[in-house]
Amino acid sequence: MRESAEYAAAWLLLKMLGSMPRPVARLVGAGMAAFLLWLRPGLRRACSENLRLAFPEWSKKQRRTAIRGMVRQLGWMAAEFAHFPKYTKENIERIVLLDGFENFASAQARGKGVLFLTGHMSAWEVAPFAQALFGHPLHFLVRPVDNERVDALVTKYRCLSGNLPIEKNQSARAVLKVLGDGGTVGILADHNTLHAEGVFVDFFGIPACTTAGLARFALHTDAAVVPGFLHWDPALRKYRLCFEPAVPLTRSGDDATDIRENTQQFTRVIENYVRRYPDQWLWLHRRWKSRPLGESQDYPSPK
């Protein structure tokens, strides 16, 4: 019964926002996101705690401003997601601007595949969707939604532009095949990871358990790791999908060291984007939840 209700709510939300003109849908989406966060004081506290950890010098006003910006971005993303069926290769340039695409094209031309390093920035679902409409579809790692019907609905929307999912828990063989064929795999690398799946590297000066899979794939295949992040440009009233030059890989000959050093490099790239656009990153996620062995397992205290 509960699963059916969740599916009905998700379906109605997509249909409702998708039927509205885009500016109205974005406005409604932002309002809904603000209301939902108001209903979840635990998530509001998580946002504030994370911001105090990352920016201890900030005032309460600065933290509140960043949280409002993040909530607006989440609401806008819901509206953009609902409008995916309306976005085509003919109209996507009205919504997304490619910036530094030559960096992606250069990496792709190497023929060893591309690992698309990204994070939960702005309307992050728009980035791979737009990339496919611009003529460069990819595979993306995804953790399935618990509700199978909702998961199928979300996957259907995500794949409308030609992208294909790879289930995160069964990803290794599929990722290696895609890269071996010269394809592209998108990986969100900015969330907390279990000890068994990650390594600890600094994120805002605090050890954060981070997926080691990206570094392992890159070192094993020599695929180019290209940072690609979406952010909202208020001057242009468009999203910018920015590609940076491929991150040079560190190879010392010691696997553990190389995985940690390269994961630190990738995490530093993500941190730089978060510092540039702090009001567009997903602060409600407990990024520092996993703690190193021997350290207190409580969530870190603000500096």
WOKA-V172667 format. One record per residue. N is the residue number from 1. RES is the residue in three letters. PHI is phi as a letter, one per 30 degrees, with the letter a starting at -180 (NA if undefined). Layout:
<<N | RES | PHI> <N | RES | PHI>>
//
This chain:
<<1 | MET | NA> <2 | ARG | d> <3 | GLU | d> <4 | SER | d> <5 | ALA | d> <6 | GLU | d> <7 | TYR | d> <8 | ALA | d> <9 | ALA | d> <10 | ALA | d> <11 | TRP | d> <12 | LEU | d> <13 | LEU | d> <14 | LEU | d> <15 | LYS | d> <16 | MET | d> <17 | LEU | d> <18 | GLY | d> <19 | SER | d> <20 | MET | d> <21 | PRO | e> <22 | ARG | e> <23 | PRO | d> <24 | VAL | d> <25 | ALA | d> <26 | ARG | d> <27 | LEU | d> <28 | VAL | d> <29 | GLY | d> <30 | ALA | d> <31 | GLY | d> <32 | MET | d> <33 | ALA | d> <34 | ALA | d> <35 | PHE | d> <36 | LEU | d> <37 | LEU | d> <38 | TRP | d> <39 | LEU | d> <40 | ARG | c> <41 | PRO | e> <42 | GLY | d> <43 | LEU | d> <44 | ARG | d> <45 | ARG | d> <46 | ALA | d> <47 | CYS | e> <48 | SER | d> <49 | GLU | d> <50 | ASN | d> <51 | LEU | d> <52 | ARG | d> <53 | LEU | d> <54 | ALA | d> <55 | PHE | b> <56 | PRO | d> <57 | GLU | d> <58 | TRP | d> <59 | SER | d> <60 | LYS | e> <61 | LYS | d> <62 | GLN | d> <63 | ARG | d> <64 | ARG | d> <65 | THR | d> <66 | ALA | d> <67 | ILE | d> <68 | ARG | d> <69 | GLY | d> <70 | MET | d> <71 | VAL | d> <72 | ARG | d> <73 | GLN | d> <74 | LEU | d> <75 | GLY | d> <76 | TRP | d> <77 | MET | d> <78 | ALA | e> <79 | ALA | d> <80 | GLU | d> <81 | PHE | d> <82 | ALA | d> <83 | HIS | c> <84 | PHE | e> <85 | PRO | d> <86 | LYS | c> <87 | TYR | d> <88 | THR | b> <89 | LYS | d> <90 | GLU | d> <91 | ASN | c> <92 | ILE | d> <93 | GLU | d> <94 | ARG | d> <95 | ILE | c> <96 | VAL | b> <97 | LEU | c> <98 | LEU | d> <99 | ASP | b> <100 | GLY | i> <101 | PHE | d> <102 | GLU | d> <103 | ASN | d> <104 | PHE | d> <105 | ALA | d> <106 | SER | d> <107 | ALA | d> <108 | GLN | d> <109 | ALA | d> <110 | ARG | d> <111 | GLY | i> <112 | LYS | c> <113 | GLY | i> <114 | VAL | b> <115 | LEU | c> <116 | PHE | d> <117 | LEU | d> <118 | THR | b> <119 | GLY | a> <120 | HIS | d> <121 | MET | c> <122 | SER | h> <123 | ALA | c> <124 | TRP | d> <125 | GLU | d> <126 | VAL | d> <127 | ALA | e> <128 | PRO | d> <129 | PHE | d> <130 | ALA | d> <131 | GLN | e> <132 | ALA | d> <133 | LEU | d> <134 | PHE | d> <135 | GLY | j> <136 | HIS | b> <137 | PRO | d> <138 | LEU | b> <139 | HIS | c> <140 | PHE | b> <141 | LEU | d> <142 | VAL | b> <143 | ARG | c> <144 | PRO | e> <145 | VAL | d> <146 | ASP | e> <147 | ASN | d> <148 | GLU | d> <149 | ARG | d> <150 | VAL | d> <151 | ASP | e> <152 | ALA | d> <153 | LEU | d> <154 | VAL | d> <155 | THR | d> <156 | LYS | e> <157 | TYR | d> <158 | ARG | d> <159 | CYS | c> <160 | LEU | d> <161 | SER | c> <162 | GLY | j> <163 | ASN | d> <164 | LEU | b> <165 | PRO | d> <166 | ILE | b> <167 | GLU | d> <168 | LYS | e> <169 | ASN | d> <170 | GLN | b> <171 | SER | c> <172 | ALA | e> <173 | ARG | d> <174 | ALA | d> <175 | VAL | d> <176 | LEU | d> <177 | LYS | d> <178 | VAL | d> <179 | LEU | d> <180 | GLY | d> <181 | ASP | d> <182 | GLY | i> <183 | GLY | d> <184 | THR | b> <185 | VAL | b> <186 | GLY | c> <187 | ILE | b> <188 | LEU | d> <189 | ALA | c> <190 | ASP | b> <191 | HIS | c> <192 | ASN | d> <193 | THR | b> <194 | LEU | d> <195 | HIS | e> <196 | ALA | d> <197 | GLU | c> <198 | GLY | b> <199 | VAL | b> <200 | PHE | d> <201 | VAL | b> <202 | ASP | d> <203 | PHE | b> <204 | PHE | h> <205 | GLY | i> <206 | ILE | b> <207 | PRO | e> <208 | ALA | b> <209 | CYS | d> <210 | THR | b> <211 | THR | e> <212 | ALA | c> <213 | GLY | d> <214 | LEU | e> <215 | ALA | d> <216 | ARG | d> <217 | PHE | d> <218 | ALA | d> <219 | LEU | d> <220 | HIS | d> <221 | THR | c> <222 | ASP | i> <223 | ALA | d> <224 | ALA | d> <225 | VAL | c> <226 | VAL | c> <227 | PRO | d> <228 | GLY | b> <229 | PHE | b> <230 | LEU | c> <231 | HIS | b> <232 | TRP | d> <233 | ASP | c> <234 | PRO | d> <235 | ALA | d> <236 | LEU | d> <237 | ARG | h> <238 | LYS | b> <239 | TYR | d> <240 | ARG | c> <241 | LEU | c> <242 | CYS | c> <243 | PHE | c> <244 | GLU | c> <245 | PRO | e> <246 | ALA | e> <247 | VAL | d> <248 | PRO | d> <249 | LEU | d> <250 | THR | d> <251 | ARG | b> <252 | SER | c> <253 | GLY | j> <254 | ASP | c> <255 | ASP | e> <256 | ALA | d> <257 | THR | d> <258 | ASP | d> <259 | ILE | d> <260 | ARG | d> <261 | GLU | d> <262 | ASN | d> <263 | THR | d> <264 | GLN | d> <265 | GLN | d> <266 | PHE | d> <267 | THR | d> <268 | ARG | d> <269 | VAL | d> <270 | ILE | d> <271 | GLU | e> <272 | ASN | d> <273 | TYR | d> <274 | VAL | d> <275 | ARG | d> <276 | ARG | d> <277 | TYR | b> <278 | PRO | d> <279 | ASP | d> <280 | GLN | b> <281 | TRP | c> <282 | LEU | d> <283 | TRP | d> <284 | LEU | d> <285 | HIS | d> <286 | ARG | d> <287 | ARG | d> <288 | TRP | c> <289 | LYS | d> <290 | SER | d> <291 | ARG | c> <292 | PRO | e> <293 | LEU | e> <294 | GLY | j> <295 | GLU | c> <296 | SER | e> <297 | GLN | d> <298 | ASP | d> <299 | TYR | d> <300 | PRO | e> <301 | SER | d> <302 | PRO | e> <303 | LYS | d>>
//
